[in-house]
Amino acid sequence: MDLIAYNHHSLDGFARRSAKFRKLFSELCGSLEALREPQFPVQGIKTQLSEDNERIHIEYGAIAIDLILTMTMVGQITKGRVTVMVIKHPLARKPFKLDGFIFGHDGETDIPTNEEFGGINYLQHIALDLVLTVVVRAAHLDPESIPA
């Protein structure tokens, strides 16, 4: 491992970027009110943001999923990384990674979009679709695809 020489300026920048990514990530939960509405077509999806704003826990029936925020470097640019972990599943003996994506300081993700979504792929706009996608994917797992 190579050590990185830090100075006051670089540490301030790191702290600002970390706070910005946590804020963007935590805003995902603010976009999920529809899940709690009585007329929402899928009932029983629960979400909870961790106190440190770095994890969103999702539960649906016997399935639990965590969206976990970390940071990564893409080129020379710091970006947010969200790892989708299936924490509890009736067919799995241990947690496993389902998927993940990267987003920038403005919330734009690297998730491909199509015409149905109007080309929009910002965290603030895809929150509900993101949660529903990971729940549906976890619920429909092929038993052969689950790590031993």
Buried (B, 14 or more C-beta within 10 A) or exposed (E): EEEEEEEEEEEEEEEEBBEBBBEBBBBBBEBBEBBEEEEEEEEEBEBEBEEEBBBBBBBBEEBBBBBBBEBEEEEEEBBBBBBBBBBBBEEBEEBBEBBBBBBBBEBBBEBEBEEEEEEEBBBEBBBBBBBBBBBEBBEEBEEEEBEE
